[in-house]
Amino acid sequence: MADLDPQARKQLDIVSQMPDISGMEPQAVRELIAQFPAPQVELEPLASVEDRMIAVGRESEIRIRVYTPAGDAVLPLFVYYHGGGWVLGSIEATDATCRMIANRTGHIVVSVDYRLAPEHKFPIPVEDAYAALIWVHRHAASLGGDPSRIVVSGDSAGGNLAAAASLLARDRGGPTLLAQVLIYPVTSLGYDTGSYAEFEKGFGLDRERMIWFGNHYIRDEADKRNPYAAPLTAADLRQLPFAYVVTAEYDVLRDEGLAYAEKLKEAGVPVVYTCEQGLIHGYFTNMLLFRERIESTIGQIGVFLETTVSSPDVQGETIE
């Protein structure tokens, strides 16, 4: 732990004082989190920030938040799914990060408030994620965006949904995506990698907490082998969009994120992978403690989108 980021130590001190959610009911955890005041962080200004309700399925709606940076040009689109283990989280929790993504990458960011488990178990959050992607593609022009330049992204469970949406877009015939940007994504529900053993307790997202999230999300054991729930189990990862995969050094999800990047590369998908040294799970949306590291990660994503994605002959690389 010698190189653990000082801000990560602060975060872990805070987490250590909170109850163990793995013994609580989801609604009780939500009520507990709601008692804490929202962190007061600087919110970057944008040309516009707008909430909308969109239809998913025949009788349901979900909320999206559209972040539009300044400029008159038709802009690329960046569909973002928040983390929270499919059980917690909201577009409010990722607001500051999504604002920064929009400003620093020049993309219109569409943040998706998909329905949560256990009230809405797999595959409902995945279907919401895909439905939102379809909506963005169909309404790109009205948003000021280019339907031929769409990126999907998310952190943690949101990274899982972005990977699943990429698979669905391929398997269901569209829309065509430029890239998938996966921030410490859940790619397996096996809980048995080396990083799970190494960081089993004391690093924020404990193994038991991750099992708690997973058990509330899936319906049965068969779901653990469904590629739309656990993308690492997919037999075929060919013809997927370019991928940028970010993991955190001190995170139980580190090894499965790397494994997914390697499997994508083996399937011929151009991949850039980076492990953020000294950091823990959840840093990417904690603007209060990790603003400089978030800005650095978004800067790298911006470079990826400007260079890798714009070069059709690029070959994937894995950055250790």
C-alpha positions in Angstrom: 0.0 0.0 0.0 3.0 2.3 -0.2 1.9 4.0 -3.3 -1.8 4.3 -2.3 -2.9 7.8 -3.3 -3.3 10.0 -0.2 -6.8 10.9 -1.3 -7.7 7.2 -1.6 -6.6 6.8 2.0 -9.0 9.6 3.0 -11.8 7.9 1.1 -11.1 4.5 2.8 -11.1 6.2 6.2 -14.6 7.5 5.4 -15.8 4.1 4.1 -14.5 2.3 7.2 -16.8 4.4 9.4 -19.9 3.4 7.5 -22.1 0.3 8.1 -21.4 -2.9 6.2 -24.1 -2.8 3.5 -23.8 -6.5 2.8 -26.0 -7.2 5.7 -28.7 -4.6 4.8 -31.7 -4.5 2.5 -31.2 -2.3 -0.6 -33.9 0.3 0.4 -32.3 0.7 3.8 -28.9 1.4 2.1 -30.5 4.0 -0.1 -32.2 5.7 2.8 -28.8 5.7 4.7 -27.0 7.3 1.7 -29.8 9.9 1.3 -29.1 11.1 4.8 -25.7 12.4 3.8 -25.5 15.9 2.3 -24.3 16.0 -1.3 -20.7 17.0 -1.6 -20.2 20.7 -2.5 -18.0 20.5 -5.6 -17.4 22.9 -8.4 -19.8 22.2 -11.4 -18.4 23.1 -14.7 -20.7 25.3 -16.8 -22.1 24.1 -20.1 -24.1 25.6 -22.9 -27.1 23.6 -21.6 -28.0 20.8 -19.1 -31.5 19.3 -19.6 -33.4 16.4 -18.1 -35.8 14.4 -20.2 -38.0 11.4 -19.8 -37.8 8.8 -22.5 -39.8 5.7 -23.2 -38.3 2.2 -22.6 -40.6 -0.6 -23.6 -44.3 0.0 -24.0 -45.2 1.2 -20.5 -42.1 2.5 -18.8 -40.0 5.6 -18.8 -36.6 6.5 -17.5 -34.8 9.8 -17.1 -31.8 11.0 -19.0 -29.7 14.2 -18.6 -28.2 15.8 -21.7 -25.0 17.8 -21.2 -24.2 20.0 -24.2 -20.9 21.9 -24.4 -20.5 25.2 -26.1 -20.1 25.3 -29.9 -22.2 25.5 -33.0 -20.9 22.3 -34.7 -22.7 19.0 -34.9 -21.0 17.1 -32.0 -20.3 13.5 -31.3 -22.4 11.8 -28.6 -21.2 10.1 -25.4 -23.9 7.9 -23.7 -23.0 7.4 -20.0 -24.3 4.8 -17.5 -23.6 5.4 -13.8 -22.3 2.9 -11.3 -23.7 1.7 -8.0 -23.8 -2.1 -8.4 -27.1 -1.9 -10.4 -28.7 -1.3 -7.0 -27.6 2.2 -6.0 -26.5 5.3 -7.8 -28.2 7.9 -10.0 -27.4 10.5 -12.6 -26.9 13.0 -9.8 -24.0 11.1 -8.5 -22.1 11.4 -11.8 -23.2 15.0 -12.6 -19.8 16.7 -12.0 -17.9 14.0 -13.9 -20.3 14.1 -16.9 -20.0 17.9 -17.1 -16.2 17.5 -17.2 -16.5 14.8 -19.9 -18.6 17.0 -22.1 -16.4 20.0 -21.8 -13.0 18.3 -22.1 -13.9 15.9 -24.9 -16.3 18.1 -26.9 -19.0 15.4 -26.8 -22.7 15.8 -26.0 -23.0 13.6 -22.9 -26.3 11.7 -22.3 -26.4 10.3 -18.8 -28.9 7.5 -18.3 -31.0 6.8 -15.1 -31.8 3.2 -15.8 -34.1 1.2 -13.5 -32.4 -0.4 -10.5 -32.3 -3.9 -9.0 -33.6 -5.7 -7.1 -36.9 -4.2 -8.1 -35.7 -4.5 -11.7 -33.4 -7.4 -12.0 -31.3 -8.4 -15.0 -32.0 -8.0 -17.9 -34.1 -4.9 -17.3 -31.1 -2.5 -16.6 -29.4 -3.8 -19.7 -32.5 -3.3 -21.8 -32.9 0.2 -20.4 -29.3 0.9 -21.4 -29.8 -0.3 -24.9 -33.2 1.5 -25.3 -31.5 4.7 -24.2 -28.8 4.1 -26.8 -31.4 3.6 -29.5 -33.2 6.8 -28.4 -30.0 8.8 -28.6 -29.3 7.4 -32.1 -32.8 8.3 -33.4 -32.9 11.7 -31.8 -29.3 12.7 -32.4 -30.1 15.5 -34.7 -32.5 17.2 -32.3 -29.8 17.0 -29.6 -27.3 18.7 -32.0 -25.4 15.4 -32.3 -24.0 13.2 -35.0 -25.7 9.7 -35.0 -22.6 8.2 -36.8 -20.4 9.2 -33.9 -21.7 7.6 -30.7 -19.6 6.4 -27.8 -21.0 4.3 -24.9 -19.4 4.5 -21.4 -19.9 4.0 -17.8 -18.2 3.2 -14.5 -18.4 0.0 -12.5 -21.9 -1.5 -13.0 -22.3 1.3 -15.6 -19.2 0.0 -17.4 -20.8 -3.4 -17.4 -23.9 -1.9 -19.0 -21.8 -0.1 -21.6 -20.1 -3.3 -22.5 -23.5 -5.1 -22.7 -24.9 -2.3 -24.8 -22.0 -2.7 -27.2 -22.7 -6.4 -27.5 -26.4 -5.8 -28.0 -25.8 -3.2 -30.7 -23.7 -5.7 -32.6 -26.1 -8.6 -32.0 -29.2 -6.7 -32.9 -27.9 -4.9 -35.9 -27.2 -1.4 -34.5 -26.6 1.3 -33.9 -23.0 1.3 -35.0 -20.8 2.6 -32.3 -17.5 4.4 -32.5 -16.1 3.2 -29.2 -16.8 1.9 -25.7 -15.1 3.5 -22.8 -15.2 1.2 -19.7 -14.2 2.6 -16.3 -13.3 -0.2 -13.9 -16.1 -2.3 -15.4 -17.8 -5.4 -13.9 -17.1 -8.1 -16.6 -17.6 -11.3 -14.5 -19.7 -12.4 -11.6 -17.3 -15.1 -10.4 -15.6 -13.0 -7.6 -12.5 -15.2 -7.9 -9.7 -13.3 -9.5 -6.4 -12.4 -8.0 -7.5 -8.9 -7.3 -10.5 -10.2 -5.4 -8.2 -12.1 -3.1 -5.7 -9.2 -2.8 -8.3 -6.6 -2.0 -11.0 -8.7 -0.4 -11.4 -6.3 2.6 -10.5 -2.8 3.4 -10.4 -1.2 0.0 -13.9 0.2 -0.3 -15.6 -2.3 -2.6 -15.1 -5.4 -0.6 -15.7 -8.9 -2.1 -18.8 -9.4 0.1 -20.2 -6.1 -1.0 -19.7 -7.0 -4.6 -21.4 -10.4 -4.1 -24.3 -8.5 -2.4 -24.7 -6.3 -5.5 -24.5 -9.2 -7.9 -27.0 -11.3 -6.0 -29.5 -8.5 -6.0 -29.0 -8.0 -9.8 -29.2 -11.5 -11.2 -32.2 -13.8 -11.2 -30.4 -17.1 -10.9 -27.0 -18.8 -11.4 -27.6 -19.1 -15.2 -27.4 -15.3 -15.4 -23.8 -15.4 -14.2 -22.9 -17.0 -17.6 -25.0 -14.7 -19.7 -22.7 -12.4 -21.7 -25.0 -9.5 -21.3 -24.7 -9.8 -17.5 -21.0 -10.9 -17.5 -19.4 -9.8 -20.8 -16.2 -11.8 -20.0 -18.2 -15.0 -20.6 -19.0 -14.0 -24.2 -17.9 -16.7 -26.6 -17.4 -14.1 -29.4 -16.2 -10.5 -29.0 -15.4 -9.9 -32.6 -16.8 -6.8 -34.4 -17.2 -4.8 -31.3 -16.3 -1.1 -31.2 -12.9 0.2 -30.2 -12.4 0.0 -26.5 -10.7 2.1 -23.8 -10.6 0.2 -20.6 -9.5 1.8 -17.3 -9.0 0.0 -14.0 -7.8 1.1 -10.6 -4.8 -0.5 -9.0 -6.4 -1.2 -5.6 -9.8 -2.6 -6.8 -11.3 -6.0 -6.7 -12.5 -5.4 -10.3 -9.0 -4.7 -11.6 -8.1 -8.2 -13.0 -11.4 -8.8 -14.7 -11.2 -5.4 -16.4 -7.7 -6.3 -17.7 -9.0 -9.8 -18.7 -11.8 -8.2 -20.7 -9.3 -5.8 -22.5 -7.1 -8.8 -23.3 -10.0 -10.9 -24.6 -11.2 -8.0 -26.8 -7.7 -7.6 -28.2 -7.5 -11.3 -28.9 -10.8 -11.0 -30.9 -9.3 -8.3 -33.1 -10.9 -5.3 -31.4 -8.5 -2.3 -31.1 -8.0 -1.8 -27.3 -6.2 0.7 -25.1 -5.9 -0.3 -21.5 -4.6 1.6 -18.5 -4.5 0.9 -14.8 -4.7 4.0 -12.7 -1.9 3.6 -10.1 -2.6 4.2 -6.4 -6.3 4.5 -6.9 -9.4 2.6 -5.6 -12.8 1.8 -6.9 -15.1 4.7 -7.2 -12.6 7.4 -7.8 -13.9 8.5 -11.2 -17.1 10.0 -9.8 -15.7 11.4 -6.5 -14.9 14.9 -7.6 -14.5 16.1 -4.0 -11.4 14.0 -3.4 -10.1 13.0 -6.9 -10.7 16.0 -9.1 -7.1 16.0 -10.5 -7.1 12.3 -11.2 -10.5 12.4 -12.8 -9.3 15.3 -15.0 -6.3 13.2 -16.0 -8.4 10.1 -16.8 -10.8 12.2 -18.9 -7.8 13.8 -20.7 -6.6 10.3 -21.6 -10.1 9.4 -22.8 -10.1 12.5 -24.9 -6.8 11.6 -26.5 -8.1 8.1 -27.2 -11.2 9.5 -28.9 -9.2 12.0 -30.9 -6.5 9.7 -32.1 -7.3 6.0 -31.8 -10.9 6.2 -32.8 -10.2 8.5 -35.7 -7.6 6.2 -37.2 -9.3 3.3 -38.9 -6.1 1.3 -39.4 -5.1 1.5 -35.7 -4.0 -1.8 -34.0 -5.0 -2.4 -30.5 -2.5 -2.1 -27.7 -2.4 -3.0 -24.1 -0.7 -0.5 -21.8 0.6 -2.2 -18.6 
